[in-house]
């Protein structure tokens, strides 16, 4: 949130010139809701668009931006490739750069700040109906605000922070009064591919603490995420009860696992998001109790994952989401078929997908991800998940025919 606020604070009506970067599908998806006036658009790749107009805005090349005074310009990126764009813009001058969606989330930062300001230290010996596990490395400007916000928003929840012994001791001391339990672990010797051993260690230790505290339900989230919906643990528990599936009984689960929309991909099989998860404590322990990567696993080479088909990206465990999910399914006895429909069945019968807005979720790392319009990154909304739940064959057939998961690559985003 520190990054979001720092760019947004530079926007001064009448004093700051806002310039858009990018003219593709992300612009089409976001320009209608963008709350500020843009001077023009920069297109760095397609020279044929220079001198034309998109959405009523003139399109220019990077040279025009290079002629601008950086102190009076904020560049708003309308692109899936935010980091690449930042590097290109940095070559033109020391401009302030923000993703387009950040301007629309400014009010959310205010919500977090207000909730954090009202927080009170935790009372020892309180009874807890649910637990909230916040796992991962401490993120300056994000974790403290989110933890304090949870104190005010969710007073009945057991708050557990699971992070690393290498964390900033001053920030740990600041957070201590606002959590019921602060766990610090030694980082694993082998972080694993895409740091999945790190994720495994901090999550599993936190879940074990929830179990040891005798709390039956847990909301697992991350240190770079804020969840701001009112009565969220109670609403999640009610949703879980309402959507219990027979398959949960067959596979020994106490209920479905609720996951968020972001990163629950439609066209990558076995890919439920692990950013936010809610369920019975015993079920989440089963989900996360897998063997870690060894040194030989961490050294294995998938090559350029962008060249993998959507099917292979899911089945090869190239990403932590599918790595955890496939192992969980096999351990509980789910007959993994390797098909898109089988991945959808698992998502329908063992999980519930909810929209980020329903969670009141703001993800500081990638606030614009859910708005990316590419097929490879397309996610399951709650409405789309209900098509699975209801077995709407007409709609599901049309959805399946949209994409050949063997020919579309994960890099086609």
N, C-alpha and C positions, 0 to 999 in steps of 0.2 A: 504494500500500500504506500510505502514511502516513495517508490518510483512513480506510482500513479499520481500522487499528490504533487510531487515536485514538478512534473510536466504541466499538470492542470493549473497550478498556481501561476504559471507564466502567462496564462490566457487573460488578457486585459482588453475588454471591448474598446475599440477605437485606438488602441495602442499597439496591439500585437497582430501581426499578419499571420493568418493560418494558411498553410499550403498543403494540399493533399498529395500523397505519394502513392501511385498505383491507379490503374484504370480498369481493372478486371472485375471478376465476379464478386470479390469481397467489397469493392466499391458499390456494386449493384445491390448487395445485400444490406449495407449499412448506411448508405447516404440518406435514405429517407428518414431515418431517425437521428441523424447527426445534428446536434443542437446549436452549432456555430457556423458562421459564414466562412467559406473558403474563398481565397483569392483566385487560385487556379490549381490545376493538377499537374504533377510531374510524371511522365512515363519514361522509364529508363531503358526499356527493351525494344518496344515497337516504335520505330522512328516514323512510321507512316501515320501515326496518330498526332504527331506534332502539328500544331496549327488548327486542329479540329476541336470539337467540343464533346464532352461527356456530361450528361446530366446538367446541361446548361453552363458548364465550366470549361474555360479554355485549357487545352492540353499543351504543355511545353516540355522541352527536354531538360536534363539536369543542369545544363549551363545557365538557365534562367535562375534556378535556385542558388547556384554558386555566386551569382551577382548580388544576392540579397545580404543585408547585414544580419548576422546570426543572432545578435542580441534582441532583435525585434521580430523574429520569425519563430513559430513553432511548426514543425513538420508533423503532419498527421498521416500515419501509415495505414493504407487500405490494402493489405496484402497478407497472404498466408505465411509469407517468409519474412517475418518481422526482423529477426536477427540479421539476415542477409541485407535487408533494406537499411538497417542501422549502419552497417559497415559501408555501404555505398554512400549514404548521406554524410557519414563522418569524413569521407574523402573530399567532400565539397566544402566542409566548414564545421565549426563547433555548434551545430544547431541542437536545440531541444527537440526531442523526438518522442511521440506517444502513439500507441495503437489507437485507431479510430474508436474502438469500443470503450477505451478508458474515459473519454469525455462523457459517455452515457452512464458510466458507473460512478461518477463523482459523488452523487447523492448517497451512494452506498457507503463510501468512505465516511461521510458524515454520520450515517447510522451507527457504524462501528465506534466512532469516536464518542458519540453520545452515550452508547451503552457502556463503553469502557469507563467513562468518567463517573458513571453511577455505581460502579462495582464496589463491593465491600469484601474484606478478607473473609476466608472460609471459617466456619465454626466447627470446632472439633466435636466428634461424637454425634454429628447429625445423621439421621436415617436417609438412605438414598434409594430411590425407585429405579434409577437407571445410572449408567456410567457414560461419561464422554472421555474417550481416549484420544489425546492429541499427540501424534508421534512424528518424529523427524528432527532434523537440525533446527535450532532456533533461527528465526529469520528476523533481522532487525526491522523495526517499523511495522511488523505484521503480527508475530506471535504474541507479543505482550498485549496488543490491542484486542486480538481475538480472545485470548484467555480471560482477560478482564470482562469482555463483553459476555462471555459464557456465564461468569459469576452472576451478573445481573439478570440475564435472560433465563437461565436454567438453574435456579437455586436448589432444586431437588436432586440434581445429578451429582454423582461422584466424579470429580474432575481429576484426571490422571494425565500428567505430562511425562512422556517417555522420550528422552533425548540422549545426548552423548556426554561422556566425561570431558570431552574437549570443548564443551559449550562455554560461552562467555560467563564467567562466575558472577559478574555484576548483574547480568540479565537474569541468571538463574535466581539470584537472591531477590531480585525485584518480583519475579513470578511466584516465588515460594508461598507467600501468604494467600495467593489467589487460586491455588490448587490444593486438593486433598492429599495428593501423593506426587512427588517429583522423583522420577527414576532416571538415573544416568548410567549408561552402559558403556563398556569399552567397545570401540568400533571393531568389527570383525577383521581378522587378518586379511581375508579375501573379500573385497566389497561386492564381488559378483558382477555379472553383466548388467550394465545400466543400474548399478548400485542396489540390486535386488536383495543381496544378503543384508545390506544396511536396513532396508525396509523390513525384511523378515525379522531381524533381531529386535529392533525397537518396537515393532508391532506386537510380536509374540510376548515380549516381556510385559508390555502393558496389559495385554489380554490376560495373562496369568495373574497379574495383580488384581484385575477385576474379578476373576474367579475366586481368588483367595479372600476377597472382601465380601463374597457371598452375594454379589449383585448379578441378577439374572439376565439383564439386557444391556447392550453396549452400543454406543455410536462411536465408530472409529473414524477419525478425521486426521488432518495433517497440520503441521505447524505453519504452512503457507496458505491456509484456507480459513475463511471466516464463514460461519453459518449463523444466519440472523433471523430465521423464521421463529415466530412466537410459539411456545409450547412444543418445540420440535421433537424432543424425545417421546412425549406422550402421543403426539400425532403419528410418529413413526410406529410406535407400538400398536396403535389402533389400526393403522393401515396393514400392518403385518397380520394381525388377527383376522381382518376382513378378507384377506387374499390367501389364506392358507390353502395349499394345494395337496392333493393325495400323494403326489410323488415325494413330498417331504417325509411322510410316514414310511414309504417304501425304502427310502435311503437313509433312514435313521436321523432325520433332522427335526428339531423342535418347531421349525417354521421356516418360511422363505427368508432369504437375505436381501435386504433392501439396498440398492446401489443407486448412485447418481447418474445423470445423463452423460455428463462430460466423460469421454473416453469409453463409454459403452457403445462400441461401434456396431453399426448395422451389418456391414458387409465383411467384417473380419470375424470368423467363427471363434466361439469360446473366449469372448473378450469383454466380460463385465468390468466396469470401472472399479478400481480399488482406492480411489481418492476419498470417497465417503462410503461407508458401509454400516448398516445397522442390522442387528439380529440378536438371537439368544447367544449369550456368552459362550456356551459350549459349542454352538455351531461355528462361530467365528474362530474359536480355537482350532476346530477341525480344519477349517479353511486354510489357516495360516501355519499349521503344523506340518511343514514339509521340510525335506532335507535341503541344506543350502548348496550353493555352487561351491565346488572345490576349485583349487588352482587350475586344474586342467579344463574345467568347464568355463571359467572366466577367460581362459586363453583361447577358447574355441572361436572360430571365425565364421560368422554368417555372411561375410562379404558385405557389400553395400546393401543394407536392408531395404533401401528405397527401390531396389530392383526385384525384391520378392513380390510374388503375387499376393493378393489379399488372403487367399487360402493358406499359402505357405507361411506368411507372416504370423497367422494364428496358430498353425499346427507345429511350427518349428520352435515355438517358445522364444522367439526373438525379442519379445517385449514382456515385461513383468506381468502384465495383466493375464495373458494367455498362459504364461509359465505357472503362475499360481492356480489359475482356474482348471487347467487340464489335469494337473496333479491332484487337485481336490476331487474332481469328478472321478478319476480312476480309483482313488482311495476309497470312495464311498460306493463304488461298484457301478457307476454309470457307464453303459456300453458306448464309448466314444466312437462315432462313425466317421468323423472327419469331414462332415458335410455342413453346408450353411444351415440347412433345415435342422440338423441335429443340434447345432449350436443355438439356434433359436428355441428349440424345445427345452434345452437345459435352462436358457434364460427365462422361459415362460414358467417352467414347473418348479424351479428352485430359487428363483430371484424375483424381485419386483423392481422395476426401474421408475424413478421419479425425476421430474424436471429439476434443473438447478434452481429455478425461480421458486419452486415449492419449498426447497431447502433454505431459501434465502442465501444462496451460496455466492461468495466472491472469491475467486482464485487469483491471488496476486501474481502467480508465475505466468499464467496464460489466460488473462481475462477475456480474450476474444475467441478462444478455441471453439466454443459451442456455436459461434456465428460463422464459422468457416463453411463455405458452401460446397466444397469438393465431395465427390462420392466416396473417396477413400476414407475421409474423416467423418462421414455422415454418422450421426448417433441415433440411438433409440430414445425417443421421447416417451413420456408415460402413455400418450395416446397411441403411439405405434406399438408399445409393449402390450397394450390391451388387445390389439389385433391378434397377437400371439395367444394371449390368455383365452380369448373368445374363439380361437380357431377359425378366423375369418379367411377361408381358403381363397376366395376371389381376390381379396386385398393382398394376402400373403403371396399368392402366385404372381400378381402384378409386381409386387415389390421384389421378388426373387428374380424375375425376368429382366429387371432394369440393369443388372450388373452381372457380368461374367467374372466371378472371383478368381478364375485361373488366368485371365488375360489382363485384368486391371492390376497395376502394381501399387504398392503402398506409397511410392513416391509420386504417383499421379494425383497430387493434392494441390 
